Amino acid sequence: MTRKIDIFDTTLRDGEQSPGASMNTEEKLVIARQLLRLGVDVIEAGFPISSPGDFESVRRISELAGDNAVVCGLTRAIDKDIEVAADALKYAKRPRIHTGIGVSESHMRDKLRITEEQCIERAVHAVGYAKTFVDDVQFYAEDAGRSDFAFLAKVIEAVIAAGATVVNIPDTTGYSLPWDFGERIKYLVDNVKGIEDVTISVHCHNDLGMATALSLAGVRNGATQIECTINGLGERAGNTAMEEVVMGIRMHGEELDARTDINTREFVKASRLVSSITGMNVQANKAIVGANAFAHSSGIHQDGVLKKRDTYEIIDPAEVGVSASQIVLTARSGHAALKHRLEELGYAYEGEELDRIYEAFLNLADRKKEVYDEDLESLVNERDREETALFSLEGVQVSCGFPLKPTATVTLRDAEGAPTTVCEWGTGPVDAVYKAIDKVVQVRCDLSEFSVQSVTRGIDALGEVTVRVKAASGEVFTGRGADGDIIVSSAKAYLNALNRLLTSSR
C-alpha cells in the first residue's frame, strides 16, 4: 500500500490573504462545501482572532464539516489567539489548532527580537496551551525554509515532546530549491526523536514558481501532508496549487510512494467557483484547470490527439472535470439540451427556475452563433449576483463620441422595487455610468481596479468586467459583471461591488 498523503486546504485562510481576494462568511461556506465535495482532509477555515468575520467563518465551517474533514484555526504563539481559536472551533467534531512561531535567524532577530532559547520556550508553551483545548495541535515553524537545520530539528523535537500531532515545515518565502527542501525534510526524519509518530506537513510558496515541485520533494522525503490552495491562491505569488500537486501524485504515485483521496473530477468546478467568488482570474495556460490545459491549436497536435488522446495529453480531461464531449448550444436548442449541459457543469435547475435561465440563454444565443460552457457559467453567475443584490440594474444608455460629451442615463431598482433614474456626464462612457450609479447608491469608495476580458472566443463573445473598490474603511470589494455590451458589463460589475460593500457594512 502506498502512503496516504493528507490534503490540507488553506484557500479560506492563506488564499484569502491574496490582495483583493477577501471573502465574506457566506462565500467561504460555499467554497467549504466544494472542498468537502473534493474530499480534502483538512480545511483551514481562517485566523479567528484576526476579525469577527474570520471567527464566524471558522465557527460555521466547524458546524458544516461534521466528521467529513478536520477544521483548523490559525493562531500565533499567543495565549489569547489560542483561546479565541478554541472558542471558534468548539462546535467542530474534528478540531485542530494551528499555532507556531518564526524559526529562521531573520524572523527571530528582525521580527520577533528573541533568542533561540526564547523561541523554543514560546513554541513549547503555545503547543502545550493549545493542547489543553484540543487533542489535535499543529505547529508551524515559520520560515523553516531559511532556518538552520540543527536548530529547526531542535524546535521540532521540543514541540513533539510538548504534544504536537502535526509539524508544519513551511518554505514561507518560496526561497528553497526542491532538492534542498527535500534534504531538509529528510534531515528532520533522520534526526528528530518522535517524528515517526506525527504527521509531517509542508507549506510551500510560489515566489520562484516552484511551490508544487517543493511540495513533491517534501513528500518524496517523508512528508505526509501538503498544504495547498485552489488555483494556487495565497500571499504574494501564491501557494502550492492543490490541483497541480494532487495530479502530480496521481501521475507519479509509485515513484513517490504516495496517494491522496481527492475526488479530482471536482477540480475544474472548484477552480471556477473560487475564481468567480474572489475575482482572481485563472490564466489560460494554468496547469490542470486553465482554459488551454486541454486545448490544441497546432495541426500536428490535433492530428495526434484525434488518433489517440495520450499522444499529447498525459491526463484524461474527465479526470479533472473537463467534459470530453460537448453539446453545441445555439438559439435552436431546447430546454432539454440546456438542462443537460448545465447538469454536466454541476448546476441543477427545474421548473420555473430553469425557464428563467432558458429565457436568459435564448437572449444570449440570439446574439451569438454558439454558446460555450464559459458563457453558461457567466450567465448563471450573473443571475445569482442579481438575485442577491440590494440594487439591481434596470437600464443603462450612453451617448459618446467626438466631439460629444459622454453622457449616461441609468435606472436602478432598490430592494423594495422602487426605480430611480439619473443622468450624469463623465470623461468617458464608463465614467459617466459610474457617476450615475454613485448618485443613486450614495456610498463612499474609490475604484482601485478595472479590467475587462472576453468570456469566450469570437467577436460576439460576452465581455466580463472585474472591478475592485476600496471602502472608506480600507476594505477592498470585488465585483463582476458580464454582458454582450461592455458598458452594461461595466455597470453590472460596479453595482455588484457596491452591493457587496453595502451588505458588509450592515
URNORPE-V714574 format. One record per helix or strand of 3 or more residues. SS is the DSSP state (@ for helix, = for strand). FROM is the first residue (numbers start at 0). TO is the last residue. If there is no record, write none. Layout:
ss=SS from=FROM to=TO
ss=SS from=FROM to=TO
This chain:
ss== from=5 to=8
ss=@ from=14 to=16
ss=@ from=24 to=37
ss== from=41 to=45
ss=@ from=47 to=49
ss=@ from=51 to=64
ss== from=69 to=73
ss=@ from=78 to=87
ss== from=94 to=101
ss=@ from=104 to=111
ss=@ from=115 to=130
ss== from=136 to=141
ss=@ from=143 to=145
ss=@ from=148 to=161
ss== from=165 to=170
ss=@ from=177 to=190
ss=@ from=194 to=196
ss== from=198 to=204
ss=@ from=210 to=219
ss== from=224 to=228
ss=@ from=229 to=231
ss=@ from=241 to=250
ss=@ from=252 to=255
ss=@ from=263 to=277
ss=@ from=298 to=306
ss=@ from=308 to=310
ss=@ from=316 to=319
ss=@ from=334 to=343
ss=@ from=350 to=366
ss=@ from=372 to=386
ss== from=391 to=398
ss== from=406 to=412
ss== from=418 to=424
ss=@ from=428 to=440
ss== from=444 to=453
ss== from=462 to=470
ss== from=475 to=482
ss=@ from=485 to=504
